[in-house]
Amino acid sequence: MATKSLENKDKTTSATSDSATATSTSTKASTSEKTMSVDNAEVSESEMKNSSLHKFFVSALKDIYFAENAIVDALQKMEEAATTEELKEAFEDHQLQTKKHISRLEKVFKLIDEKPEQKECKAIKGIIEEGEEIIKSTEEGSMTRDAALIIAAQKVEHYEIATYGGLAQLAITMGHDKAADLLEKTLQEEEDTDYNLTEIAETYINFDAQQEN
């Protein structure tokens, strides 16, 4: 009888040990998944990546990634078409800056564990086509062309400002603080470019264009 009692005790101890091991393994598996804080709530990485907001955020990033690459080519054409050296330099500077924005977007994709991809942006394609039409419809070497090119460039800037402003706020909402910092830096640079273009136009280009027949 004593032997049987010992055997039963051993079986109970073994079962308890197995249960503890299983619980420990389960706990390790559940805690191995990364979590992030969103509005003071802990959300798992998988839950975040499967959310509709995250999917929209990634789609919008792909949209502006396409736009920035298209803008690089458009700025080259605008620089070549511009009349004044000041405007040519402004377009050249912004072209270099746009390339930095592309690199920055690639860092944002990496921070949220997504692959950098382009998605066709119909809005920017339309704005760029409008700029190309301006070049065709204005006289080469005229100040009127420069005035029109500035407006075309500012339409591009306003699209970018709206996009980066919205994306930065979404990044903050979802807890992507480092990505938000990068997006806000680009937003500030786009706003500065828009301001500089206005300064160039108001300094003399618009007035000189008014004097042309």
Secondary structure, 3 states (H helix, E strand, C coil): CHHHHHHHHHHHHHHHHHHHHHHHHHHHHHHCCCEEEECCEEEEHHHHHCCHHHHHHHHHHHHHHHHHHHHHHHHHHHHHHCCCHHHHHHHHHHHHHHHHHHHHHHHHHHHCCCCCCCCCCHHHHHHHHHHHHHHHHCCCCCHHHHHHHHHHHHHHHHHHHHHHHHHHHHHHHCCCHHHHHHHHHHHHHHHHHHHHHHHHHHHHHHHHHHCCC
